[in-house]
Amino acid sequence: MPAMKDHTRISDLPVLIGQSVTIRGWVTTTRSSGKIAFAVLRDGTGYLQVVVSRAEVGDDAWERFRALTQETSVSVTGVVRADARSPGGVELGAMEIAVLGPSVDFPITPKEHGTTFLFEHRHLWLRSRRQVAIMRVRHEVVQAIRDFFHERGFFLVDTPILTAAIGETAGSLFETDYFDLGKAYLAQTGQLYLEAAAAALGKVYCFGPTFRAEKSKTRRHLAEFWMVEPEVAWYDSEDNMRLQEDFVSYIVARCLERRREDLKELERDTAPLERVAPPFHRISYTDALKKVEGLGASVPWGKDLGGDEETLLANSFDRPVLVFNYPREAKAFYMKENPADPKTVLNNDCLAPEGYGEIIGGSQREDDHDRLLARIRAEGLPEEAYGWYLDLRKYGTFVHSGFGLGVERTVAWICGIPHIREAIAFPRQMHRLRP
């Protein structure tokens, strides 16, 4: 089979005005006006208007062009022309057209479709302008995460997805039989393993899929989501919060710098994002309860903030807010007891504004062996599964802190989309396992 012609990416065309190129891509729309026909192609790097004049091409090419349908894959050769009204400031005057892959009765048409239909056709819906823009922003978020930690001397540590230790609440685990060793669980977090790695490398992070079996249908929850978790030796809770401020601000700034056109496609008001810069607002859990009570909500002291309360609180600030020192009984066993108030722990949540709620949960870790063992026993957790974790407090214990940032919640906030299910290519929810 002969090799396909060399082709040019749409994003490279603005510097090739006047040159003949070959473009390969998919048809998004077509229209014709007498002896002139138009099609918009996309190739993943951008969108391009292709213009065909019947006077300049043969009858066969004209008929092939007029027969194009939505999502047909094509190869088009023509001359790049400047056109300020076109995407990217250029268009292509077509001379040759070849259909590479026909598309008959593409199911997602320009008419309105319900979300159930669209998610049943998620593999095709991803091609739409809106979904392409979201995926580009997600890519930028992920790349910014990696760059931030690389630039600051962190080491990537790949933590296990199958684990015997529980990181969060036992009621939200996916479990499976693991050979002859009993039950294994899909990891809710890589944090416990990162604490061990921090004693070896100092500043570490893991980045990958995590799993929660909560039977939740809220717009903020998925059964499988991506989380980045740094862990730093010799960082206390205050250091940890400063790192979060720098981290979130870096990610947002990168998206504003490099994905502004995609945010424009999503009709995202970027003014709130422009305000995301250190220092973030800070408020203690106890003061946060007073504030939300003044805004019409009531949360008993000792209970975690719910989504509605988080929204009320965050909307009263002009940038993210760090809520710190939550009640001990509302948080995980590994969080450091607050010496100034033993009823609370040295932790914080970072709440995004505009109703997006918690995007980060973090804490200083309990570094005292006996206190940690007491918490494990109080929670009814299997001590044998945490023997290695307790060893970290026996052999050179050290102050350390870390946090986890949910990628999908962060992408949803930056994009301004209402539900995190659009912030990942193929969402997993309690009622959705396909495609």
N, C-alpha and C positions, 0 to 999 in steps of 0.2 A: 504494500500500500504506500503510495507516495506521501512524503511528509507534507503537512499543511503549510501554507505560505506563512512567512513571518508576519506577525501582526503587531499593531500598536495599541497601547492602552489609552482609553479615553482621557485619563488624567494627564497624559503627556502631550495632548494635541495643541494646547495654546502656544507652544514654541515651534510648531511645525506648519504655520500658516503658509499656504502656497505649495505645499508638498503633497505628493500622492501617497496615501497610506491605505492599509487594510485593517479594518476593525472587525472584531468578532464579539458578539453579544446577543442579548435577548430583546425582543420587541416589547415595548410597554404600551405604546399607543400608535395609531396611524390615522391619517386623514388625507383627503385629496381635494384639489380645487382645479377642475378642468384638466389642463395638461401638466400640472405640477402636483406632486404627491410628497407627503411628509411622514416620517416615522421617528419616534424617539426610542433610542437604544440605550441599554445599560450594560455594563460589563463588570460591575463590582467596584470600579474606581470612580465612576461618575456617569452622567447622562449626556447624550449627544443627539441633537437633531440632525437627521439625514434628509436631504432634499434630492428629489429625482425629477428631472425635466424630461418629458417624453421626447423632446426634440434632441436630447443629448444621449439617449440610450436606445438600444434596439427594442423591438416589440417584445422579445422574450423577456428581457430584463424588466421592462415596464409591467408586463403582466405578472411576473413573479413578485414584484414590489406591491402591486395592487392586491395580490392575494395573501399578503402577510397577515397573520393573526397574532393575537396577544400571546406572548411568551415563546413564539417561534425563535429558535436560535439561528443566527445568520452570520454570514461573512460579507462585508461590504467594502469595496474598494472605491476610493474617490479622492477628491482634492479638499484639503482643509481650508476653510474660508473664515475670515473674521466676521462675527455677528454679535454685536453687543447685547442683543435681546435673547440670545440662546444661552443655555447652561454652559458655564465655562468660558463664554465669550467667543465660541467658535461653532461652526456647523460643518457638515460634510456634504459636498456635492457628489452624489453617487454616480459611478460609471458602470460598476459591475456588482451584481447581487447573487449570492448563492445561499439557498436554504440548507442549513446543516441539520436541523432537527425540527420537523413540523410540530405544531401544537394545535390540537383540535378540541374545541369546546373546553377551554381552560375554565375550571369551576369557579374561580374567584374573579368576578366581573366588577366593573366600576360601580355597580349598584351597592346599596347597603346590605351587609351580611351581619347576622348575629354573632356574638363572641363564641358561642358553642360551635357553630359551623366553622368559624375561622380557626379555632384551635383543633378541630378535627382535621383540618387541612393545613396544619401548622407548617408542614414541610414545603408547602407552596406559598403560604401567606408570608413567609420570611422574605420573599422576593419583593414585597411592596415597599414603596418609598419610605413609609414610616418605620417599618421593621428594619430596613437596611440602615436607616439613620440611628436607631436605637442600638443595633449591633455594632456600629462604628463607635458610638460613644462608649459602649461596654469595652470594646477593644482598647480604647484610650485609657479607660479607668484601670484595666488590668495592666497595661504597659506602664502607666504612671506608678502603680503600686510596686512593680518590680524595680523600676528606676529609683524610686524614693529609697528603698532599702539598700539597693546596690550602692548608691551614692553615699550612704551613711555607714558603710562597713558591716552590714548585717550579712549573715550566712543563711542560705536556704537549707532547711532540713525537711526532708520528706517523711512525714509521720504516717503510721499505719492507718488504713481504713478499717480493717478488721481488728478488733480490740477486745480484751477481757475486762477492761476497766471502764467505769462509767464516769463521764466528765460532767454531765449535768443531771437532770432528773431521770430516775429509772423508768418512769412511765412513758417516756417518749423515745424508746429505743426500737430499732429494727433488729431482730435477733435471728440467728441461724445456728444450726448444729455445726460444730467445728471438729471433724474427725472424731477421735476418742477423748477429746479434752473438754467436752461439755459445750456450753453456749458461747458464741462469739457475737459481738454487736457491731453494727455499722457505726463508725465513729461520729459522735456529735461534735467533737473538737479534737485538735491535735495538741492542746495546751499541756497536758500532763507530760507528754513525751518531750515537748519543747523545754520544759523546766529542766529536764535532765540534760538536754543539749546546751542550754544556757550555761550550765556549769562547766561545759567543755569549750564552748566557743564565745561566750560572753553575750553577743547580740545575734539573735537568730529569729527566723520566721518560717512558718509553713504556709502553704497556699494550695487549696484544693477543695474537692467536694466534701460536704458534711451532710448529716442526715438527722432528721427529727420526725418521729412517728406520731406527732401530735395530730389529733383529728380536728384540724383547724381549717376553716374556709375563709379566713380573713384575707384582705388584700395585701397583708404584710407577711404571709407565711407560705413556704413551700416545703415539701417533704425532702427535697434534695436541693441544696444551694451551695454556693461557693463562699468560702470565708478565708480571709487572710489573718494570721495570728502572729504578731511579734512577741517575743519574750526577751527581757533584758536583765542581765545580772547587775546588781547594785543600783537599780532604779526603784525608788519608792513611789507611792501613789501620786505625789506631786509631779515627779519626773514623768510618770506615765501619762498624766493628763496633758502635759506640755507636748509630749510626742504625738498624742492624738490631734492636738490643734494643728501642729505643723503638717501632719500626714493628710488630714482631710483638706486643709487649705491647698496643699500641693496638688492633690488629685483634681480639685475643682478648677484651680488655675490652669492646669494642663488641658482640661476639656474646653475651657473658654478660649484658650490660645489656639488649639488645634482642631476643635470640632465645632466651631461656631456655626458653620454652614449647616451641619447636621442638627444643631439645636434650633436653628432658624426653620429648618424643615419641620421640626416638631412643634413649632410655634411656641417655644419655651421663652418665657420672660426671663432674661438673664440678669436683670437688676438684682434680685435676691442673691444670686450666685456671686455677683461682683462684690458683695459685702462679706463674703466668707474669708476671713483673715484673722490670725491671732491678735489679741487674746479672745477666746470665746467667753461667753457669759458663764458664770458658775453659781450654783445654788445648792445648798445642802438638801438632802431628802426631807428633813423636818421642815425647813423653810418652804420647800416646794409644795408640801401638803397645805401649808397656810395660803400659799399663793393660789393654788387651784381651788381651794375652798372659797377664796374671794372672787373667783371666776365662776362660781356656781356648782362646783363638783365637791364630792366628799369622799375621802379615802381614809379608812381607819389607820392609825399609826401601826406599822408592822406589816402592812400589805404592800405588794409591789404596785407601781403605777400601771394602769391599764392603757390601752391605746388611746382612748378618748382623753384621759387625763394628760398623757404625754403631748397630745395635740394641743390641748388648751394651754399647757405650760410653754411649749416651744413657740406657739404663735404669739406669745407676749414678748418675744425677743426678736431682734433683727438679724441674728445669725445663730449658728448652733449653740446649744447650751449644755454644759456638763453638770449633771446631777450627781452629787457624791455622798458617800457615807450612808448607805441604805441599811435598814435593819438586818441584823445577823440572820434571823429566821427566814427572811425572804430571799436570801442569796445562797450561792453554792458553798459547799463545805470547805473548799480550798482557800477562801478569801481571808485575809489577815484581820484579826480582831483589832478594832480601833482602841489603842491604849487610853485615849481620852474619854471614850464612851463605849464600854464593852458590849452594849446592846447593839452597836453598829459595827460595820466592817469598812475597811479602807478600799472602797471600790468607787466606780462611777459608770454611768451610762452617758453616751453622747447622743443628744436628740437633735435631729435635723429639723429645720423650720418648715413651714408650709404644710404641716400635717403629716410629715413622713415618719416622725417618731424615731425610735432607737435605731441607730446605724452601728453603734459600737457599744460593747459591754467590756469593761476591764476592771482589773483590781491589782493591788499588791497581794502577793500570795503568802499564806501562812507558812512561816519558816521555822516555827517551833514544833519539834517532833511530838511532844506530849499533847499540845493543844490540837494539832492536826489529827492525831490518833483519836482523841476524844470526840472530835467532830465526825470522823468516819463512823465511830461506834454509835453516836447519837443519831446519825442518818440511817443506821441499819445497813450500811454498805458492807460487802464481804471483805474482811481484813486481808485475806490471802491475796486478793486481786490487787491490793495497794501496797504490798510489802516493798516492792521496788521503789514506789513513790515515796514511802516513808524513809527509805534509805537515803534519799537526797537530804533529809534533815539530820541524819546520823553522821554522814561523812562530809563535813565541811559545809554546813548550812550557810545560807547567804540570803540577804535581802534581794528580792527580785519581783518584777511586775510585768504585766502584759495585758493584751486586749485582743478582741476579735472584731473585725469589721465585715459585715455582710455585703457582698458585692452587689447582689440584686437590689437590695434596699437602697444602696448608694446610687446605682445606675438609675433606678426609678426616680429618686429625688433629683438628680442632676438633669434628667430628661424631662421631668415634670409630668410623668405618666402616673395614672391613678392606681395601678395594680402591678405588683412585682412580677406577675406571670409573663409579662411582655419583656422583662429585662434579662431573660435567659432564652436561648434558642428553643429548647424543648423542655418546658416546665413539667415538673412532677408534683402533682397535688393528690389529695386523698381520693379524688374521683377521676384522676387522669394518669394513665400509664402509656398511652399511645398518642401520636406517633413517637 
